[in-house]
């Protein structure tokens, strides 16, 4: 709930100015749902998969989310960020997106450093929620 409100606030702040061109895809209108357990979609659902190179999750507490699911309002999953046992973050594209997610992963890492995502462990969305928000913010660039 808190994260959905945060996404709405971010969408308002970054809303395009009147007259600006629209591509029809606004990633900030997507939803982020947190999962208490790591997720690995069935192989037949995975369209692409990446490891978020250069990022290691800190020590996750017992209440920390282990996955972030990015979906539309109809609850169709598009992307999943999931914690691996070794602390890496796996990114799965399981839905159709009009952008090249792989090109945005380096920007996601830059954003995570600027936002200090590893320090968000006390936030209910935790590190993975911070990473998911960084990814969404950079999907339209």
Secondary structure, DSSP 4 states (H G I P E B T S, - for coil): -HHHHHHHHHHHHTPPPTT----S--GGGSEEEEESS-----TTT-SEEEE-TT-------TTS-SEEEEE-TT--EEEEEEE-TTS-EEEEE-S--SS-HHHHHHHHHHHHHHHTGGGGGGSTTHHHHHHHHHHHHHTT-
